[in-house]
Amino acid sequence: MQLKQLRKAAGLTQRELGDRVGVSPQAVNQWETGVKCPSVANLTKLADVLGTTTDAILGRDSASA
């Protein structure tokens, strides 16, 4: 999952991203470290907040899909 890189590129902290998505910073940390995966609803919110696609967050390159 490319979430950490996308978050940092957007200039957001885990707390800021969590606030925008409606989850705790701990949840963001768990997603970034692979402990847990975001729900489909939260994955969509993440893509909206980060200005990207769900595939980019998941590390799927459209050329290889």
Residue, then its C-alpha position, 0 to 999 in steps of 0.5 A: m500500500q502506497l498510503k504513507q508516500l501519498r500522505k507525505a507527498a500531500g504534506l499531511t500528518q497522520r492526524e490531519l489525514g485521519d481528521r479529514v477521513g474521519v478516523s483516528p491517527q492510530a487507524v491511519n498508522q495501522w493502515e500505513t504499517g499493514v496491521k489493518c486495511p481501510s474499509v472500501a468506504n475509507l479507501t474512497k475517502l482517502a483517494d478523495v482527500l489525497g487527490t488520487t485513485t484507490d488503485a494508486i493507494l493500493g499500489r496498483d499501476s494501471a499499466s500492470a492491471 
